[in-house]
Amino acid sequence: MRLYLINPSNPLVSIVRVRENRWNRYRVWKPLSLMVLAGLTPVEWEVSIVDENLGVPDYPSMPLPDLVGITAFTSQANRAYEVASHFRRLGVPVVMGGIHATMCIDEVMEHVDSVVTGEGEGIWTQVLEDARHGCLKRRYDGGLAEISDIPAARHDLLATGYAFGAIQTTRGCPLNCSFCSVTAFNGAHYRMRSIGDVVREFQSIHEKHVLVVDDNLIGTRPEHIARAKEMFRSIAQANLKKKWVAQATINFADDEELLALAMKAGCRGIFIGFESPAQEGLLEIGKKFNLLKGRDFRASVRRIQRHGILVVGSFIIGLDIDEPGIGKRIAKAASQYGVDHLNALFLTPLPGTRLWDQMKAEGRIALDTFPEDWKYYTLTFPVARYKNLSLDGISNEMLSCDRTFYSMPRILRRVWGNLWGRRQPLISLVANLSYRKNFQLSCKAYAAFKHYLGNRNDCVKKL
């Protein structure tokens, strides 16, 4: 039996355009969920993983599979349906899972033979068994998987083409921010893999650099922090010689022992969601955790950096409190905090979030011709109606933000600071140049986006 597991691409996502920007090789991640499912697949299945972010293959020239499995984030839905249509025309059954399939099940069912909602690990072997006997059900509900039963991912199936490997050590996030679908999909309960399993899987990854894909690496409670420390100790003792980056909340900076252990274990970068430079903005999106203890963000960032760990700060443009000038205010705040890299995104209502429910109820979903418009739900296009910013206005704010933070003098200043502080100056330079190059791609993308909206509005007027 032959199985294809496919991660569809979205050509509108600039960071996967490795040919246009060679630095993007360091910002394209492996489809870990498919690698985990491959690890659960019985030996009688011949498994191939196709990641279209490395290039779309010539499907007609490939051997015909017995089953196709597709995962998709919302912005990948259009391409997922195209791939599904191709194989279904050939009589190959297609099953689709992932976050979009879970949040938009009725839509997805129109395009595939079977849908897996929730986390698929607990139900995957049943799906394969039913497919083998030709009796696929229309829907399977995976719910929340028992994380201790999840095997190591099949890292051998995608052995080349990536600068970073990938691993997951926890699932779930209790913060439940209004714009984020993690809690809706993975639950609020913080679930932790066995430390021994994590170390063994780390050893199986051949890349020297690894992305830890956890949405919140160290959690929020004392027992979570204690477990993170123990994991870092075990990774360090294993002497894996891996350098890794991860996502965490700002409380990552609160514990000097934790930071020292993380550095010793190989941590070289941490992605932190600051979201808004204003307290009112944090309250608006439910990010109250950042407001605890009257935190000094600059001091927190410096504390992390003193351990040789780079900090990427994420911010959102388009909150109801945001007014003209927010782009430069975010760039200024990021510089004041001292982050090494800034990742600014548009406020995007994703299905399954409280933000989606709110904006839909208020009639503020601007791009609502589905499934066609899903391709713009990348977090890098303004797809909603924003309270104080027009379409042109919010696009210009984003460009102003990136232009200010990623000016060449500021890049050189940051890289010099990293060189002086012995904090990964080469990685810092590569990442800054990647963001700067993608700024130029963003200018072209916004122009094409406005042209698309103009043509669509003209068609509506004619009707």
C-alpha positions as CSV (number, residue, x, y, z in Angstrom):
1,M,0.0,0.0,0.0
2,R,1.4,3.4,-1.0
3,L,0.7,6.5,1.1
4,Y,1.4,10.2,0.3
5,L,1.4,12.7,3.1
6,I,1.3,16.2,1.6
7,N,2.0,19.6,3.0
8,P,0.6,22.1,0.4
9,S,2.3,25.4,-0.3
10,N,1.0,28.9,-0.5
11,P,2.9,31.0,-3.1
12,L,1.8,34.2,-1.4
13,V,3.9,33.3,1.7
14,S,7.2,35.1,1.0
15,I,9.3,33.2,3.5
16,V,9.0,30.0,1.5
17,R,10.4,31.7,-1.7
18,V,13.9,30.3,-1.2
19,R,14.8,31.1,-4.9
20,E,13.9,34.7,-4.5
21,N,15.6,35.1,-1.1
22,R,18.2,32.5,-0.3
23,W,18.1,33.6,3.4
24,N,14.6,32.1,3.6
25,R,16.1,28.6,3.8
26,Y,16.6,29.4,7.4
27,R,12.9,30.2,7.9
28,V,11.2,27.2,6.3
29,W,10.3,24.5,8.8
30,K,9.6,20.8,8.3
31,P,5.9,19.6,8.4
32,L,6.4,17.9,11.7
33,S,2.8,16.7,12.0
34,L,3.1,14.6,8.9
35,M,6.4,13.2,10.1
36,V,4.7,12.1,13.3
37,L,1.8,10.4,11.4
38,A,4.4,8.6,9.3
39,G,5.9,7.3,12.6
40,L,2.5,5.9,13.4
41,T,2.0,4.3,10.0
42,P,2.2,0.4,9.9
43,V,5.1,-1.1,8.0
44,E,2.8,-2.5,5.3
45,W,2.4,1.1,4.0
46,E,5.1,2.7,1.9
47,V,5.1,6.3,3.1
48,S,6.3,9.4,1.2
49,I,6.1,12.9,2.6
50,V,5.7,15.7,0.1
51,D,6.5,19.3,1.3
52,E,5.5,21.6,-1.5
53,N,7.4,24.4,0.3
54,L,10.5,22.9,-1.2
55,G,8.9,22.8,-4.6
56,V,5.7,21.4,-6.1
57,P,6.4,18.0,-7.6
58,D,5.1,16.6,-10.9
59,Y,2.3,14.6,-9.4
60,P,1.3,12.9,-12.7
61,S,4.8,11.4,-13.1
62,M,4.7,9.9,-9.6
63,P,3.4,6.4,-8.8
64,L,-0.3,6.3,-8.1
65,P,-0.8,6.1,-4.3
66,D,-3.5,4.1,-2.5
67,L,-4.3,7.0,-0.1
68,V,-3.4,10.7,0.2
69,G,-3.3,12.5,3.5
70,I,-3.2,16.3,3.5
71,T,-2.6,18.7,6.4
72,A,-3.4,22.4,6.1
73,F,-3.3,25.7,7.9
74,T,-6.1,28.0,6.9
75,S,-3.9,29.9,4.3
76,Q,-3.0,26.5,2.7
77,A,-6.7,25.5,2.2
78,N,-7.0,26.5,-1.5
79,R,-3.9,24.6,-2.5
80,A,-5.0,21.6,-0.4
81,Y,-8.3,21.5,-2.3
82,E,-6.4,21.6,-5.7
83,V,-4.2,18.7,-4.7
84,A,-7.1,16.7,-3.4
85,S,-9.0,17.3,-6.6
86,H,-6.1,16.0,-8.7
87,F,-5.9,12.7,-6.8
88,R,-9.7,12.2,-6.5
89,R,-10.0,12.5,-10.3
90,L,-7.7,9.6,-10.4
91,G,-9.8,7.6,-8.0
92,V,-7.5,8.0,-5.1
93,P,-9.2,8.6,-1.7
94,V,-8.1,11.7,0.1
95,V,-8.2,12.4,3.8
96,M,-7.5,15.9,5.2
97,G,-6.7,16.9,8.8
98,G,-5.1,19.8,10.7
99,I,-6.4,23.0,12.1
100,H,-8.4,24.2,9.1
101,A,-10.1,20.9,8.7
102,T,-11.1,21.0,12.4
103,M,-12.4,24.6,12.3
104,C,-14.1,24.5,8.9
105,I,-15.2,20.9,8.7
106,D,-18.3,21.4,6.5
107,E,-16.3,23.3,3.9
108,V,-13.5,20.7,3.9
109,M,-15.9,17.8,3.5
110,E,-16.9,19.2,0.1
111,H,-13.4,18.7,-1.2
112,V,-12.1,15.4,0.3
113,D,-13.4,11.9,1.0
114,S,-12.7,12.0,4.7
115,V,-11.8,14.5,7.4
116,V,-9.9,14.1,10.6
117,T,-10.7,16.7,13.3
118,G,-8.5,17.5,16.3
119,E,-5.2,15.8,16.9
120,G,-4.9,12.9,14.5
121,E,-2.4,10.6,16.3
122,G,-5.0,8.7,18.4
123,I,-7.2,7.9,15.3
124,W,-4.6,7.5,12.5
125,T,-4.1,3.8,12.6
126,Q,-7.9,3.3,12.4
127,V,-8.0,5.7,9.4
128,L,-5.4,3.6,7.6
129,E,-7.1,0.3,8.5
130,D,-10.4,1.6,7.1
131,A,-8.7,2.9,4.0
132,R,-7.0,-0.5,3.4
133,H,-10.4,-2.2,3.5
134,G,-12.1,0.5,1.3
135,C,-14.4,1.7,4.0
136,L,-13.2,5.2,5.0
137,K,-15.6,7.1,7.2
138,R,-16.5,10.6,6.3
139,R,-15.3,11.9,9.6
140,Y,-12.9,10.9,12.4
141,D,-12.5,12.8,15.6
142,G,-9.0,12.6,17.1
143,G,-9.7,14.9,20.0
144,L,-6.7,15.5,22.2
145,A,-4.0,12.8,21.8
146,E,-2.3,11.1,24.7
147,I,1.0,12.8,24.2
148,S,2.9,10.1,26.1
149,D,1.9,7.6,23.4
150,I,3.2,9.6,20.5
151,P,6.2,8.0,18.8
152,A,9.2,9.9,17.5
153,A,8.7,11.6,14.1
154,R,10.1,10.0,10.9
155,H,13.0,12.5,10.4
156,D,14.5,10.2,7.9
157,L,11.7,10.9,5.4
158,L,12.7,14.5,4.9
159,A,16.5,14.3,5.3
160,T,17.6,17.1,3.0
161,G,16.6,20.6,1.9
162,Y,16.2,22.2,5.4
163,A,18.5,24.3,7.5
164,F,16.5,23.3,10.6
165,G,15.1,20.1,12.0
166,A,11.9,20.1,14.1
167,I,10.7,18.6,17.4
168,Q,7.8,19.0,19.8
169,T,8.0,18.5,23.5
170,T,4.7,19.9,24.8
171,R,1.2,20.7,23.6
172,G,-1.5,23.1,24.7
173,C,-1.5,26.7,26.0
174,P,-3.5,28.1,28.9
175,L,-3.2,31.7,27.9
176,N,-6.1,31.5,25.4
177,C,-5.4,34.9,23.6
178,S,-8.3,36.0,21.5
179,F,-6.5,35.9,18.1
180,C,-4.9,32.5,18.6
181,S,-6.4,29.1,17.8
182,V,-3.9,27.0,19.7
183,T,-6.1,26.6,22.7
184,A,-9.1,25.8,20.6
185,F,-7.2,23.1,18.7
186,N,-4.7,21.7,21.3
187,G,-6.6,22.6,24.5
188,A,-5.7,24.7,27.5
189,H,-4.2,21.8,29.4
190,Y,-0.4,21.8,29.2
191,R,0.7,18.3,28.1
192,M,4.3,17.2,28.4
193,R,6.2,14.4,26.6
194,S,8.5,12.1,28.4
195,I,11.9,13.8,28.7
196,G,13.6,10.5,27.7
197,D,11.5,10.4,24.5
198,V,12.4,14.0,23.7
199,V,16.2,13.4,24.2
200,R,16.1,10.2,22.0
201,E,14.2,12.0,19.2
202,F,16.6,14.9,19.4
203,Q,19.4,12.4,18.8
204,S,17.7,11.2,15.7
205,I,17.6,14.6,14.0
206,H,20.6,15.0,11.7
207,E,20.3,18.8,11.3
208,K,22.6,20.7,13.6
209,H,19.9,23.4,14.1
210,V,16.5,22.5,15.4
211,L,13.2,24.3,15.8
212,V,11.2,23.3,18.9
213,V,7.7,23.9,17.7
214,D,6.0,24.0,21.1
215,D,3.7,27.0,21.4
216,N,4.9,27.7,24.9
217,L,8.1,25.8,25.7
218,I,8.3,26.2,29.4
219,G,4.6,26.7,30.4
220,T,3.3,29.0,33.1
221,R,3.2,27.1,36.3
222,P,6.0,26.1,38.8
223,E,5.8,22.4,37.9
224,H,6.0,23.3,34.2
225,I,9.2,25.3,34.8
226,A,10.7,22.5,36.9
227,R,10.0,20.0,34.1
228,A,11.6,22.4,31.5
229,K,14.8,22.6,33.7
230,E,15.0,18.9,34.0
231,M,14.6,18.5,30.2
232,F,17.4,21.1,29.6
233,R,19.6,19.2,32.0
234,S,19.0,15.9,30.2
235,I,19.6,17.4,26.8
236,A,22.9,19.0,28.0
237,Q,24.0,15.7,29.6
238,A,23.3,13.9,26.3
239,N,25.8,16.3,24.6
240,L,23.8,16.4,21.4
241,K,25.7,19.3,20.0
242,K,22.5,20.8,18.7
243,K,21.6,24.5,18.5
244,W,17.9,25.2,18.8
245,V,15.3,27.9,18.8
246,A,11.8,27.9,20.5
247,Q,8.7,29.9,21.4
248,A,7.9,31.0,24.9
249,T,6.1,33.6,26.9
250,I,8.0,36.5,28.6
251,N,8.3,34.5,31.8
252,F,11.2,32.7,30.1
253,A,13.3,35.6,31.4
254,D,12.3,35.3,35.1
255,D,14.5,32.4,36.2
256,E,18.3,32.7,35.9
257,E,18.8,29.0,36.4
258,L,16.4,28.2,33.7
259,L,18.2,30.5,31.3
260,A,21.6,29.0,32.1
261,L,20.3,25.5,31.6
262,A,18.6,26.4,28.3
263,M,21.8,27.9,27.0
264,K,23.8,24.9,28.1
265,A,21.2,22.6,26.4
266,G,21.7,24.5,23.1
267,C,19.1,27.2,23.1
268,R,20.3,30.1,20.8
269,G,17.1,31.9,20.1
270,I,13.6,32.5,21.6
271,F,10.5,33.8,19.9
272,I,8.4,35.9,22.3
273,G,4.9,37.4,21.7
274,F,4.9,41.0,22.9
275,E,1.9,41.7,20.6
276,S,1.3,45.4,21.5
277,P,3.4,48.2,22.9
278,A,0.4,49.4,24.9
279,Q,-1.3,47.9,28.0
280,E,-4.7,48.6,26.5
281,G,-3.7,46.5,23.5
282,L,-2.7,43.6,25.6
283,L,-6.0,43.7,27.5
284,E,-7.9,43.9,24.2
285,I,-6.5,40.6,23.0
286,G,-6.5,38.9,26.4
287,K,-2.7,38.8,26.8
288,K,-2.9,39.6,30.5
289,F,0.1,37.4,31.3
290,N,2.4,40.0,29.9
291,L,1.0,42.5,32.4
292,L,1.8,40.6,35.5
293,K,4.3,41.9,38.0
294,G,4.7,45.2,36.4
295,R,7.3,43.7,34.0
296,D,10.2,45.7,32.5
297,F,10.4,44.2,29.0
298,R,13.8,45.8,28.3
299,A,15.3,44.2,31.5
300,S,13.7,40.9,30.6
301,V,15.1,40.9,27.1
302,R,18.6,41.8,28.4
303,R,18.5,39.1,31.0
304,I,17.8,36.5,28.2
305,Q,20.5,38.0,26.0
306,R,23.1,37.9,28.7
307,H,22.9,34.1,28.4
308,G,23.8,34.3,24.7
309,I,20.2,33.7,23.5
310,L,18.8,35.9,20.7
311,V,15.2,37.3,21.2
312,V,12.7,37.6,18.4
313,G,9.8,39.9,19.3
314,S,6.4,39.5,17.7
315,F,3.9,42.3,17.5
316,I,0.4,42.7,15.9
317,I,-0.8,45.7,13.9
318,G,-4.5,46.3,13.6
319,L,-5.9,46.2,17.1
320,D,-8.9,48.4,17.8
321,I,-6.6,50.8,19.8
322,D,-4.1,51.1,17.0
323,E,-4.1,54.5,15.2
324,P,-2.0,56.0,12.4
325,G,1.7,55.9,13.4
326,I,1.4,52.4,15.1
327,G,4.0,51.0,12.7
328,K,6.8,53.3,13.9
329,R,5.6,53.0,17.5
330,I,6.0,49.2,17.3
331,A,9.5,49.6,15.7
332,K,10.4,52.0,18.4
333,A,9.1,49.7,21.2
334,A,11.0,46.7,19.7
335,S,14.2,48.8,19.6
336,Q,13.7,50.0,23.2
337,Y,13.1,46.4,24.4
338,G,16.4,45.5,22.6
339,V,15.0,42.6,20.6
340,D,17.3,41.2,18.0
341,H,14.6,40.6,15.4
342,L,11.1,42.0,15.0
343,N,8.2,39.9,13.5
344,A,5.2,42.2,12.9
345,L,2.0,40.6,11.7
346,F,-1.5,41.9,10.8
347,L,-4.4,41.1,13.2
348,T,-6.0,38.2,11.4
349,P,-9.3,36.6,12.4
350,L,-8.7,32.9,12.0
351,P,-11.6,30.4,12.2
352,G,-12.0,28.9,15.6
353,T,-10.8,32.0,17.5
354,R,-12.7,34.4,19.7
355,L,-11.5,37.1,17.3
356,W,-13.1,35.4,14.4
357,D,-16.4,35.1,16.2
358,Q,-16.3,38.8,17.2
359,M,-15.3,40.2,13.8
360,K,-17.8,38.0,12.0
361,A,-20.6,39.1,14.3
362,E,-19.6,42.8,13.7
363,G,-19.4,42.3,9.9
364,R,-15.6,43.1,9.9
365,I,-14.4,40.1,7.8
366,A,-13.3,42.0,4.7
367,L,-12.1,39.0,2.6
368,D,-15.0,36.6,2.9
369,T,-15.2,34.9,-0.5
370,F,-14.3,31.4,0.6
371,P,-12.5,29.2,-0.1
372,E,-10.7,31.6,-2.6
373,D,-9.8,34.2,0.0
374,W,-8.3,31.8,2.5
375,K,-4.9,32.1,0.6
376,Y,-4.6,35.6,2.1
377,Y,-5.0,34.4,5.7
378,T,-1.3,34.2,6.1
379,L,-1.1,36.9,8.9
380,T,0.9,39.0,6.3
381,F,-2.2,40.5,4.6
382,P,-4.9,42.8,6.1
383,V,-8.0,40.7,5.6
384,A,-10.3,42.4,8.1
385,R,-11.9,45.9,8.5
386,Y,-9.8,47.7,11.1
387,K,-11.3,50.3,13.5
388,N,-8.9,53.2,12.9
389,L,-6.9,52.1,9.8
390,S,-7.9,51.8,6.2
391,L,-6.6,49.1,3.9
392,D,-3.9,51.5,2.5
393,G,-3.3,52.9,5.9
394,I,-2.6,49.6,7.7
395,S,-0.4,48.3,4.8
396,N,1.6,51.5,5.0
397,E,1.9,51.1,8.8
398,M,3.4,47.6,8.3
399,L,5.9,48.8,5.7
400,S,6.8,51.7,7.9
401,C,7.4,49.3,10.8
402,D,9.7,47.0,8.8
403,R,11.4,49.9,7.0
404,T,12.3,51.6,10.3
405,F,13.4,48.5,12.3
406,Y,15.3,46.9,9.4
407,S,17.1,49.9,8.1
408,M,20.7,49.0,7.3
409,P,22.2,51.3,10.1
410,R,19.9,49.6,12.7
411,I,20.8,46.1,11.4
412,L,24.5,46.9,11.7
413,R,24.1,48.3,15.2
414,R,22.3,45.1,16.3
415,V,24.8,42.8,14.7
416,W,27.6,44.7,16.3
417,G,25.9,44.5,19.6
418,N,25.6,40.7,19.2
419,L,29.2,40.4,18.1
420,W,30.3,42.4,21.2
421,G,28.1,40.4,23.5
422,R,29.0,37.1,21.8
423,R,25.4,36.3,20.9
424,Q,25.3,34.5,17.6
425,P,26.3,37.4,15.3
426,L,26.2,35.3,12.1
427,I,22.7,34.0,12.8
428,S,21.6,37.6,13.7
429,L,23.0,38.9,10.4
430,V,21.3,36.2,8.4
431,A,18.0,36.7,10.0
432,N,18.1,40.5,9.7
433,L,19.0,40.3,6.1
434,S,16.2,37.8,5.5
435,Y,13.6,40.1,7.0
436,R,15.0,43.1,5.1
437,K,14.8,41.2,1.8
438,N,11.3,40.1,2.5
439,F,10.4,43.7,3.0
440,Q,11.0,44.2,-0.7
441,L,8.8,41.2,-1.5
442,S,6.1,42.6,0.8
443,C,5.9,45.8,-1.2
444,K,5.2,43.8,-4.3
445,A,2.8,41.5,-2.5
446,Y,0.7,44.5,-1.2
447,A,0.5,46.0,-4.6
448,A,-0.7,42.7,-6.1
449,F,-3.2,42.4,-3.2
450,K,-4.7,45.8,-3.8
451,H,-5.0,45.0,-7.5
452,Y,-6.8,41.8,-6.6
453,L,-9.2,43.7,-4.4
454,G,-9.7,46.4,-7.0
455,N,-10.7,43.8,-9.7
456,R,-13.0,42.0,-7.3
457,N,-14.8,45.2,-6.3
458,D,-15.2,46.1,-10.0
459,C,-16.8,42.7,-10.6
460,V,-19.2,43.3,-7.6
461,K,-20.2,46.7,-9.0
462,K,-21.0,45.2,-12.4
463,L,-23.2,42.6,-10.8
